[in-house]
């Protein structure tokens, strides 16, 4: 989840430029971090109730994070590539 969040953050920094600090505030950062901690705690607690559900939550979560990271880093690449060729 952390790596997917970093990829989203880097894309926002690239797209927003100087407005980045207005959009990505400390309060929003804390709320995202707390949400991820709660989601991780719930997924861990499910392990004690039903291991199969926890396994599927893990598989879906990991797959989703990989898809998000791949998509956003690809988007970053295609935004920065023309700038590199221009220089």
Buried (B, 14 or more C-beta within 10 A) or exposed (E): BEEBBEBBBEBBBBEEEEEEEEEBEEEEEEEBEEEBEEEEEEBEEBEEEEEEEBEEBBEEBEEEBEEBBEBBBEBBEEEEEEEEEEE
